[in-house]
């Protein structure tokens, strides 16, 4: 009588391991895990970059990025929604000691974040639906969405119970002021921030 072959159980990779594999395979793509789902976003276009380039000087001129705060692009934010959830916002304002708040996978504890900002691209639904819930659950005080598709800038504040209680929507021709909780008073032009429709 021969012994039946016993199949060894195959260990499934974690979401974080899969995200790392994808990231290594597709250089330049943004890989995130939001709501326990992996999202892969291709490299952005020039007008996306212009929006960020026009924001940064105004933030620096207001005194952000010096002393008690940092203004950074593409920094990982560890999210509390799942065991390995994280996002990589286009731009963030953090406390100056951000490096003391490393969690893992080059992502940082949300306690150090004052503002996250996304410029919409091919992942519009994520920026408008999934990420507001994720960032609010993480307790990020201010979430700014530069919505190029709908030609508006949304400033979401007062996170509570997984949602932002205050949504301020600003349209072309208007200016808006970011909450002083970010560390400075900053007024921006919607037209300058949007730069282009797509």
Number of C-alpha atoms within 10 A of each C-alpha: 3 4 5 6 6 6 6 6 6 6 6 8 10 11 16 18 12 14 21 15 13 16 16 12 10 15 11 12 16 19 23 24 22 23 18 15 13 16 16 17 14 14 14 15 10 10 17 23 13 15 19 20 13 16 16 16 12 14 19 15 11 14 17 24 19 11 10 12 21 21 18 15 16 13 19 22 29 27 24 18 18 13 13 21 21 28 21 20 22 18 20 24 24 25 23 17 12 17 14 11 15 16 14 13 13 12 19 21 19 24 16 20 24 21 26 23 21 22 25 21 21 14 13 16 11 16 21 15 10 13 20 22 22 22 28 23 19 23 23 24 22 27 25 23 22 25 21 21 15 11 17 20 25 19 22 24 22 15 21 15 11 15 19 22 12 12 13 11 13 17 16 14 9 12 15 17 11 18 18 9 11 18 18 16 14 18 14 16 18 20 17 16 23 26 17 15 12 16
